[in-house]
Amino acid sequence: MQVTLFNDNIVEGKPFMKWLGGKRQLIPEIEKRLPEHIKISKKIDSYFEPFIGGGALFFYLMSNYHIKKAYISDINKELILIYNAIKNDDKKVITYLKEMESEFLKLDNDKRKAYYLNVREEFNNQLKTYDFKNYSEETIKRAVKSMFMNKTGFNGLFRLNKKGEFNVPFGRYKNPKICDETNIHNVHKILKNVTIKNKPYDYSEKYIEKGSLVYLDPPYRPISKTSSFTSYSDNEFNDEHQIELAHYYERISNKGAYALLSNSDPHNNDPNDDFFDLLYSKYCIDRIPAKRSINSKGNKRGPVNELLIKNY
């Protein structure tokens, strides 16, 4: 792993993507549950987040704690493409994104929709020939298209179908902030010495050691039969995968890592569904109220419980 030395010049950054299911609202509750020595010292020797997603907690910790080593990963190759583009070429990302922002904002709504759909079509057509293994100028351009669609698509979704195609419809925003130049620069500085991988979560296991802080935010188990319409990658995460993740959780716990995991609470829908209570019965399980926003009916977006599971 690459190493970030402790320093006093902490840069403040925040997620650069809209991300449904992001943990920004839960950060105060998560921070309360960090190991005491970390809360007191504001120092983390090694931090791992193998389901990075939008990275709300990662950016908060990187902006408020001294982190010596950091590792982030995700199975979503398009997402990791963006992280790497900002890490390597923030100025080019900004240049291309500002160009798209300027072209888009001067159009009326009908032409904005046509512009968005054209970008989406180009993006999906490129999928057939794009080389994800080799970083190039095309990597930056593809990453920028993802960022643009994320800021102008419906409800800030980042959704891929079974073929890996982006299938989010156009969103109607009066004046969307497409390019946050300052934040992209700051994110670049934060990512400069961070290890970034397009790998399954368990790839991180060989790097995790005693004293590492590991935060796991996997695809949530649906709280109802109709709540799993959103997919961030072309890979499903079913109950069998949740069980495999619990085995991984136990293995890194046995290594002496501090592990914190979040997931949905099955009790929201069925008080007798003890799936996670049984799966993580050896560990501390807290139920935390959170506002749910993934519902087509506004009157059903009230508080629900989420689980925070820790091994310390």
C-alpha positions in Angstrom: 0.0 0.0 0.0 1.0 3.6 -0.6 1.6 5.6 2.5 0.3 9.0 3.5 2.4 10.5 6.3 0.7 12.3 9.2 0.7 16.1 8.6 -1.1 19.2 9.8 -2.3 20.3 6.4 -5.6 18.5 6.3 -7.6 19.3 3.2 -11.4 19.6 3.4 -13.1 17.6 0.7 -16.6 16.1 0.2 -18.3 13.6 -2.2 -18.1 14.7 -5.8 -21.0 12.5 -6.8 -24.7 12.3 -5.8 -25.1 8.9 -4.2 -28.4 7.5 -3.0 -27.7 5.6 0.2 -24.8 7.8 1.0 -23.8 8.1 4.6 -23.6 11.9 5.1 -26.6 12.0 7.4 -25.2 9.1 9.5 -21.7 10.5 10.0 -22.4 11.9 13.5 -23.7 8.5 14.6 -20.8 6.7 13.0 -18.3 9.1 14.5 -19.7 8.4 18.0 -19.0 4.7 17.5 -15.3 5.1 16.4 -12.8 3.4 18.7 -12.1 5.7 21.6 -8.4 6.0 20.9 -9.1 7.3 17.4 -11.7 9.8 18.6 -9.2 11.1 21.2 -6.1 11.2 19.1 -7.7 12.1 15.7 -5.3 9.7 14.2 -5.9 6.5 12.1 -2.9 4.3 11.2 -4.7 2.5 8.4 -8.2 3.0 7.0 -10.1 0.7 4.6 -13.4 1.3 2.8 -14.0 -1.6 0.3 -17.4 -0.4 -0.8 -16.5 3.2 -1.3 -19.5 4.4 -3.2 -19.9 8.2 -2.8 -17.3 8.1 0.0 -19.1 10.4 2.5 -17.5 8.9 5.5 -14.1 8.5 3.8 -14.0 12.2 2.8 -15.1 13.2 6.3 -12.4 11.2 8.0 -9.7 12.4 5.5 -10.8 16.0 6.2 -10.9 15.7 10.0 -8.4 13.0 11.0 -4.8 12.3 10.3 -4.8 9.1 8.3 -1.4 7.4 7.7 -2.6 4.8 5.1 -5.9 4.7 3.2 -7.3 2.0 0.9 -10.6 2.4 -1.0 -12.2 0.1 -3.6 -15.4 -0.7 -5.3 -16.6 -3.3 -7.8 -18.2 -0.5 -9.9 -15.5 0.1 -12.6 -17.1 3.3 -13.8 -17.0 4.8 -10.3 -13.4 3.8 -9.8 -12.6 5.3 -13.2 -13.8 8.7 -11.8 -11.8 8.4 -8.6 -8.6 7.6 -10.6 -9.2 10.4 -13.1 -9.6 13.0 -10.3 -6.5 11.5 -8.5 -4.4 11.7 -11.6 -5.7 14.6 -13.7 -8.0 16.9 -11.7 -7.2 19.9 -14.0 -8.3 18.0 -17.1 -11.4 16.7 -15.4 -12.3 20.3 -14.5 -11.6 21.5 -18.0 -13.8 18.9 -19.7 -16.5 19.1 -17.1 -16.7 22.9 -17.3 -17.0 22.7 -21.1 -20.0 20.4 -20.7 -21.5 22.6 -18.0 -21.2 25.7 -20.2 -22.8 23.9 -23.2 -25.6 22.4 -21.2 -26.7 25.4 -19.1 -27.2 27.7 -22.0 -29.8 25.3 -23.6 -33.5 25.3 -23.0 -35.0 22.3 -21.3 -35.9 20.3 -24.4 -32.4 20.8 -25.8 -30.9 19.9 -22.4 -32.7 16.6 -22.5 -31.5 15.9 -26.0 -27.9 16.8 -24.9 -28.1 14.5 -21.9 -29.5 11.6 -23.9 -26.8 12.0 -26.5 -24.1 11.9 -23.9 -25.8 8.8 -22.4 -25.9 7.1 -25.8 -22.3 7.8 -26.5 -21.3 6.6 -23.1 -23.2 3.3 -23.5 -22.0 2.7 -27.1 -18.4 3.2 -26.0 -18.8 0.4 -23.4 -18.5 -2.2 -26.2 -14.9 -1.1 -27.1 -13.6 0.8 -24.0 -10.4 -0.6 -22.4 -10.9 -0.3 -18.6 -7.4 -1.7 -17.9 -5.3 1.0 -19.5 -5.5 4.6 -18.2 -5.6 7.2 -21.0 -7.1 10.5 -22.1 -10.3 8.6 -22.9 -10.4 7.5 -19.3 -10.8 11.2 -18.2 -13.4 11.9 -20.9 -15.5 8.9 -19.9 -15.2 9.8 -16.2 -16.4 13.3 -16.9 -19.4 11.9 -18.8 -20.3 9.9 -15.7 -20.0 12.9 -13.5 -22.1 15.0 -15.9 -24.9 12.4 -16.0 -24.8 12.0 -12.3 -25.5 15.7 -11.8 -28.1 16.0 -14.5 -29.9 12.7 -14.5 -33.0 11.9 -12.5 -32.7 12.1 -8.8 -28.9 11.8 -8.8 -29.1 8.1 -9.5 -26.0 6.2 -10.6 -27.6 3.1 -12.0 -26.3 0.4 -14.4 -28.3 -2.3 -16.1 -27.3 -6.0 -16.5 -25.2 -5.0 -19.5 -23.3 -2.4 -17.5 -25.1 0.4 -19.4 -26.1 3.7 -17.7 -29.9 3.8 -17.8 -31.0 6.8 -15.7 -33.5 9.1 -17.4 -33.0 12.9 -17.7 -33.6 15.0 -14.6 -35.1 18.4 -14.6 -32.9 20.9 -12.7 -33.1 24.6 -13.2 -29.4 25.4 -12.5 -27.5 22.3 -11.6 -24.0 22.6 -10.1 -22.1 20.3 -12.5 -18.5 21.3 -11.9 -17.4 22.2 -8.4 -13.9 23.2 -9.2 -12.7 23.8 -5.7 -13.9 20.5 -4.4 -12.5 18.5 -7.3 -9.1 20.1 -6.6 -9.4 19.2 -2.9 -10.5 15.7 -3.7 -7.4 15.4 -5.9 -5.2 16.4 -3.0 -7.0 13.9 -0.6 -6.6 11.0 -3.1 -3.0 11.8 -4.0 -1.6 9.0 -1.8 -4.6 6.8 -1.4 -4.6 3.2 -2.8 -7.6 2.9 -5.2 -8.7 -0.5 -6.5 -11.5 -1.7 -8.8 -11.8 -5.0 -6.9 -14.3 -7.0 -4.9 -14.4 -6.1 -1.2 -12.5 -9.2 -0.1 -9.5 -8.3 -2.1 -8.7 -5.8 0.7 -8.3 -8.6 3.3 -4.7 -9.3 2.6 -3.8 -5.6 3.4 -5.8 -5.4 6.6 -3.9 -5.8 9.8 -4.2 -5.5 13.5 -5.4 -2.0 14.4 -6.8 -1.2 10.9 -10.1 0.7 10.9 -12.5 -0.9 8.3 -15.8 0.6 7.3 -18.1 -1.6 5.3 -21.1 -0.2 3.5 -22.3 -3.0 1.2 -25.4 -2.9 -1.1 -28.2 -2.9 1.5 -30.5 -5.8 1.9 -33.9 -4.7 0.5 -36.3 -3.8 3.3 -39.2 -4.8 1.1 -39.8 -6.7 -2.1 -40.2 -3.5 -4.1 -37.3 -1.5 -2.7 -34.4 -2.9 -4.7 -34.9 -1.1 -8.0 -31.6 0.7 -7.8 -28.4 -1.1 -8.8 -25.0 0.7 -8.8 -23.2 -2.0 -10.7 -24.2 -5.0 -12.9 -23.6 -7.4 -10.0 -26.4 -8.3 -7.6 -25.8 -8.6 -3.8 -28.1 -11.2 -2.4 -28.4 -12.9 1.0 -25.7 -15.4 0.0 -23.4 -12.5 -0.6 -24.4 -11.0 2.7 -23.5 -14.2 4.5 -20.1 -14.3 2.7 -19.5 -10.7 3.8 -20.2 -11.8 7.4 -17.5 -14.4 7.1 -15.1 -11.8 5.8 -16.1 -9.6 8.7 -15.2 -12.4 11.1 -11.9 -13.0 9.5 -10.8 -9.4 9.7 -12.1 -9.2 13.3 -9.8 -12.2 14.1 -6.9 -10.2 12.6 -7.5 -7.5 15.2 -9.0 -4.9 12.9 -11.7 -2.5 14.1 -14.7 -3.2 11.8 -17.8 -1.2 11.5 -20.6 -2.2 9.1 -23.8 -0.6 8.1 -26.9 -2.2 6.5 -30.7 -2.0 6.4 -32.7 -3.2 9.3 -35.1 -6.0 8.4 -37.2 -5.1 11.4 -38.5 -2.1 9.5 -40.6 -4.4 7.4 -40.8 -7.6 9.5 -40.2 -7.5 13.3 -39.5 -11.2 13.2 -36.8 -11.0 10.5 -33.6 -11.5 12.5 -31.3 -12.1 9.5 -28.6 -9.7 10.6 -29.2 -10.2 14.3 -28.3 -13.8 13.8 -25.6 -13.3 11.3 -23.7 -10.8 13.6 -24.9 -12.1 16.9 -21.3 -12.0 18.3 -21.0 -8.3 17.7 -22.5 -5.0 18.9 -25.6 -4.1 16.8 -27.1 -0.6 17.1 -30.3 0.5 15.4 -30.0 4.1 14.1 -32.9 6.2 12.7 -32.2 7.5 9.1 -34.4 9.3 6.6 -35.1 7.1 3.6 -35.2 9.0 0.3 -35.5 6.1 -2.2 -39.3 5.9 -2.5 -41.5 7.2 -5.3 -44.1 8.3 -2.8 -43.1 11.3 -0.8 -45.3 10.4 2.2 -43.3 7.2 2.6 -39.9 8.8 2.9 -39.9 9.0 6.7 -37.4 7.7 9.2 -36.4 4.0 9.2 -33.8 2.2 11.2 -30.4 1.3 9.8 -28.0 -1.0 11.4 -24.5 -0.2 12.6 -22.5 -3.2 13.6 -19.1 -3.0 15.3 -16.7 -5.6 16.6 -15.2 -3.6 19.5 
